Amino acid sequence: MIIYIWIILMVKTLEIKCHGRLVVPPARSTCWREFPQQCKVEFNDNQMFCGGKETQWAQNGGKCGICGDNYSGPRKFELGGVGYTGFKVRHYSQGQTINVQVEVTANHLGYFEFRVCNVDALIAIGQDANQQCLDQNLLKDEFGNSRMLANPGLGSFYNYRLILPPHLKCNHCVFQ
């Protein structure tokens, strides 16, 4: 019985938090590394994990800010936040195959999915991208895969070639 209780306590205290950053194209919290004059510095840009597992699921019902912030807290890299600049880090064409790079600083396994949202109309009414908009364009790689595993045997940088939707045209898109 004591061993059983100990195991439950150990499992309860182990909370996995992913540590990584979107490098190419750079996330709003990471773009200062490439564009220091145009973007706000966020030294903890590898810790945009929705406030942690307990906060994301128990407090926020699984919701997460689009930039990885705690959904119920200040979302500093979303429109209106202290870290938002509106700076566009890349220019792509419809249907283009793009290079994407993620750096994982502490691999706790899992996978990546990538999405894009046309925010032209949203920005015009003072809103940022939202998960509903992002979910309309789940990106795939050249082989048709939309879920990329974070295999720890591949090192800390993960490189993908993703295909942008051929129908998507926007002056301001948000990549997630």
C-alpha positions in Angstrom: 0.0 0.0 0.0 2.8 2.4 0.8 4.5 1.8 -2.5 1.2 2.4 -4.3 0.7 5.7 -2.5 4.3 6.7 -3.3 3.8 5.9 -7.0 0.7 8.1 -7.1 2.5 11.0 -5.4 5.4 10.7 -7.8 3.1 10.7 -10.9 1.2 13.6 -9.5 4.3 15.7 -8.9 5.8 15.0 -12.3 4.5 17.7 -14.6 5.8 17.8 -18.1 6.4 21.2 -19.7 7.7 21.4 -23.2 10.7 23.6 -23.7 11.3 24.9 -27.2 10.8 27.7 -29.7 9.7 28.2 -33.3 12.9 29.4 -35.0 12.0 29.5 -38.7 9.8 31.4 -39.2 10.4 32.9 -35.8 7.6 33.1 -33.3 6.5 36.4 -31.9 8.3 35.6 -28.7 11.5 34.5 -30.6 11.7 37.0 -33.4 14.0 39.3 -31.3 16.8 36.8 -31.9 16.7 37.5 -35.6 15.2 41.0 -35.6 16.4 42.7 -32.4 15.3 46.2 -33.5 11.8 45.2 -34.5 10.8 42.7 -31.8 10.5 42.6 -28.0 13.0 40.6 -26.1 11.7 37.5 -24.3 14.5 35.5 -22.7 12.0 32.8 -21.7 10.9 32.2 -25.3 11.4 28.5 -24.9 8.8 28.4 -22.1 5.6 29.4 -23.9 3.8 26.3 -22.6 0.3 27.7 -21.8 1.0 28.3 -18.1 1.8 24.7 -17.5 -0.2 21.5 -17.9 -2.2 22.0 -14.7 -3.1 25.6 -15.6 -3.9 24.8 -19.2 -6.2 21.8 -18.4 -7.6 22.3 -14.9 -8.0 26.1 -15.0 -8.5 26.8 -18.7 -10.2 23.7 -19.9 -7.4 22.9 -22.4 -7.2 26.4 -23.8 -4.0 28.1 -24.6 -3.1 31.6 -26.0 -2.2 31.4 -29.7 1.4 32.3 -28.8 1.7 29.8 -25.9 0.7 32.2 -23.1 -1.6 31.2 -20.2 -5.1 31.6 -21.7 -6.5 33.4 -18.7 -3.4 35.5 -18.1 -1.9 38.4 -19.9 -1.2 37.3 -23.5 1.8 39.6 -24.1 2.5 38.5 -27.7 -1.0 38.8 -29.0 -2.5 42.0 -30.5 -2.7 44.6 -27.7 -0.1 42.8 -25.5 3.2 44.4 -24.4 5.2 42.2 -26.6 3.1 42.6 -29.8 4.7 44.7 -32.5 2.9 43.6 -35.7 6.2 43.1 -37.4 6.0 40.6 -40.3 8.9 38.2 -40.2 8.5 36.5 -43.5 6.8 36.8 -46.9 5.6 33.7 -48.6 3.6 32.8 -51.7 0.4 30.8 -52.0 1.1 27.1 -52.2 4.8 27.6 -51.5 6.8 24.9 -49.7 8.4 26.6 -46.8 11.2 25.6 -44.4 10.2 25.4 -40.7 12.6 24.9 -37.9 11.8 24.2 -34.2 14.4 24.1 -31.5 13.6 21.9 -28.5 15.6 22.8 -25.5 14.2 20.0 -23.3 12.6 17.1 -25.1 9.6 15.5 -23.3 8.5 13.7 -26.4 5.2 14.6 -28.2 4.7 16.1 -31.7 4.3 19.3 -33.6 1.4 20.5 -35.7 1.6 23.7 -37.7 -1.3 26.0 -38.7 -1.8 29.3 -40.5 -4.5 31.9 -40.3 -5.4 34.9 -42.5 -5.8 37.7 -40.0 -6.5 40.6 -42.5 -10.2 40.9 -41.5 -9.5 40.2 -37.8 -6.8 42.9 -37.5 -9.1 45.4 -39.2 -11.6 45.0 -36.3 -8.9 45.0 -33.6 -8.7 41.2 -33.1 -5.8 38.8 -33.4 -5.8 35.3 -34.8 -7.8 32.7 -32.8 -7.6 29.0 -32.6 -10.8 28.6 -34.8 -9.1 30.5 -37.6 -5.8 28.7 -37.2 -7.5 25.3 -37.2 -8.9 26.0 -40.7 -5.4 25.5 -42.2 -3.5 22.6 -40.7 -0.4 22.4 -42.7 1.1 19.2 -44.2 4.6 18.2 -45.3 5.6 17.0 -48.7 4.4 13.5 -47.8 1.0 14.5 -46.5 1.8 14.3 -42.8 0.3 16.9 -40.5 1.7 15.6 -37.2 5.5 15.6 -36.8 7.0 13.6 -34.0 9.6 15.1 -31.6 12.0 12.1 -31.7 14.7 12.7 -29.2 17.2 10.8 -31.3 17.1 13.6 -33.9 18.9 16.3 -31.8 17.5 19.6 -30.6 16.6 21.2 -34.0 13.8 19.8 -36.0 13.5 20.8 -39.7 10.4 20.4 -41.8 9.2 21.4 -45.3 5.6 22.4 -45.2 3.2 23.3 -48.0 1.2 26.4 -47.6 -2.5 26.2 -48.8 -2.8 27.2 -52.5 -6.0 29.0 -51.8 -4.7 31.2 -48.9 -3.8 34.7 -49.8 -3.3 37.4 -47.1 -1.4 40.5 -46.3 -1.0 39.4 -42.7 -1.0 35.7 -41.9 -0.2 34.2 -38.5 1.8 31.0 -38.4 1.4 28.7 -35.4 
